[in-house]
């Protein structure tokens, strides 16, 4: 069975309350339920984690291969633009990584236009709200199967 780690970055625990005009009204729990349902249909095992702490996210990525994950679906949130540590962990992990964002980072403030993660991810899906996650999960499943 395919095993995928889903990582939600900082402040995503506030979804549904935080800037719903940008991030939508769905909560993180609702997004996770949708991902779990999709994983069940596709016969994939998911482990889902959310953290506001950069070091914990780096540790999750660093242990992913040892924990038998084949891929990582990550919304690094604000760490997209600031974390060399998350970027380096992704580059070093040796797994298929798909970056997702609820909003289109290029249609937002200029400081959000640079992703440190995109150059080391297999691909990036953004701007489709919660659908970015399901599209990202489908992509990572296809990439694992094609490997």
C-alpha positions as CSV (number, residue, x, y, z in Angstrom):
1,X,0.0,0.0,0.0
2,X,1.3,3.5,-0.9
3,X,2.1,5.6,2.2
4,X,2.0,9.4,2.0
5,X,2.8,12.0,4.6
6,X,0.7,15.1,4.5
7,X,2.2,18.2,6.3
8,X,0.2,21.3,7.0
9,X,2.4,24.3,7.9
10,X,1.9,27.2,10.3
11,X,-1.5,28.8,10.9
12,X,-3.3,26.2,8.8
13,X,-5.0,25.1,12.1
14,X,-6.9,28.4,11.9
15,X,-8.5,27.6,8.5
16,X,-12.2,28.5,8.4
17,X,-11.6,31.5,10.7
18,X,-8.5,33.1,9.3
19,X,-9.0,35.4,6.3
20,X,-11.8,33.3,4.7
21,X,-11.8,35.6,1.7
22,X,-8.3,34.3,0.9
23,X,-8.3,30.8,2.4
24,X,-12.0,29.8,2.3
25,X,-14.4,28.7,5.0
26,X,-13.4,25.0,5.2
27,X,-11.6,24.0,8.3
28,X,-8.4,21.9,8.4
29,X,-10.5,19.0,9.8
30,X,-12.8,19.2,6.8
31,X,-9.8,19.2,4.4
32,X,-8.3,16.3,6.2
33,X,-11.6,14.3,6.0
34,X,-11.7,14.9,2.3
35,X,-8.1,13.7,1.9
36,X,-8.8,10.6,4.0
37,X,-11.8,9.7,1.9
38,X,-9.8,10.1,-1.3
39,X,-7.0,8.0,0.2
40,X,-9.4,5.3,1.1
41,X,-10.9,5.2,-2.4
42,X,-7.3,5.1,-3.9
43,X,-6.1,2.5,-1.4
44,X,-3.4,4.8,0.1
45,X,-2.3,5.2,3.7
46,X,-2.1,8.8,4.9
47,X,-0.4,10.2,8.0
48,X,-1.5,13.8,8.4
49,X,0.3,16.4,10.6
50,X,0.0,20.1,11.2
51,X,2.7,22.2,13.0
52,X,3.4,25.8,13.5
53,X,7.0,24.9,14.4
54,X,9.7,24.9,11.7
55,X,11.9,22.3,13.5
56,X,9.1,19.8,13.9
57,X,8.3,20.1,10.1
58,X,12.0,19.6,9.3
59,X,12.0,16.5,11.6
60,X,8.9,15.1,10.0
61,X,10.4,15.4,6.5
62,X,13.8,14.0,7.7
63,X,12.2,10.9,9.2
64,X,9.7,10.3,6.3
65,X,11.9,7.8,4.4
66,X,12.8,5.9,7.5
67,X,9.1,5.7,8.3
68,X,8.5,4.1,4.9
69,X,6.7,7.0,3.3
70,X,6.9,7.1,-0.5
71,X,5.9,10.8,-0.9
72,X,5.1,14.0,0.9
73,X,2.2,16.4,0.2
74,X,3.1,19.7,1.9
75,X,1.5,23.0,2.3
76,X,4.4,24.8,3.9
77,X,2.3,28.0,4.4
78,X,4.5,30.9,5.4
79,X,7.6,28.7,5.5
80,X,7.2,28.6,1.7
81,X,8.9,32.0,1.5
82,X,11.2,31.9,4.5
83,X,12.5,28.5,5.4
84,X,15.8,27.3,4.0
85,X,15.6,24.5,6.6
86,X,12.3,23.1,5.2
87,X,13.7,23.5,1.6
88,X,16.9,21.7,2.5
89,X,15.0,18.9,4.3
90,X,12.8,18.4,1.2
91,X,15.9,18.4,-1.1
92,X,17.6,15.8,1.1
93,X,14.7,13.4,1.8
94,X,14.8,11.6,-1.6
95,X,11.0,11.3,-1.8
96,X,8.4,12.6,-4.2
97,X,7.2,15.9,-2.8
98,X,4.2,17.9,-4.1
99,X,3.8,21.5,-2.7
100,X,0.2,22.8,-2.4
101,X,-1.3,26.2,-1.5
102,X,-4.9,27.2,-1.1
103,X,-4.3,30.6,-2.7
104,X,-2.4,31.6,-5.7
105,X,0.8,33.0,-4.1
106,X,1.5,35.0,-7.3
107,X,-1.7,37.0,-7.0
108,X,-0.9,38.0,-3.4
109,X,1.6,40.3,-1.8
110,X,5.0,40.6,-3.5
111,X,6.8,38.9,-0.6
112,X,4.8,35.8,-1.2
113,X,5.8,35.5,-4.9
114,X,9.0,33.6,-4.1
115,X,8.8,29.9,-3.1
116,X,11.9,28.4,-1.7
117,X,10.1,25.0,-1.9
118,X,9.0,24.9,-5.5
119,X,12.6,24.3,-6.9
120,X,13.0,21.2,-4.8
121,X,9.4,19.8,-5.2
122,X,8.3,17.6,-8.0
123,X,5.4,20.1,-8.6
124,X,3.3,22.8,-7.1
125,X,-0.5,23.1,-7.2
126,X,-2.0,26.4,-6.0
127,X,-5.0,28.7,-6.2
128,X,-7.8,26.1,-6.2
129,X,-8.7,26.4,-2.5
130,X,-9.1,23.0,-0.8
131,X,-9.2,21.4,-4.2
132,X,-5.4,22.1,-4.4
133,X,-5.0,19.4,-1.8
134,X,-7.0,16.7,-3.7
135,X,-5.3,17.6,-6.9
136,X,-1.9,17.3,-5.2
137,X,-2.8,14.0,-3.6
138,X,-3.9,12.6,-7.0
139,X,-0.7,13.9,-8.6
140,X,1.5,12.3,-5.9
141,X,-0.3,9.0,-6.2
142,X,0.2,9.0,-10.0
143,X,3.9,9.8,-9.6
144,X,4.4,7.0,-7.1
145,X,2.6,4.5,-9.4
146,X,4.7,5.7,-12.3
147,X,8.0,5.2,-10.4
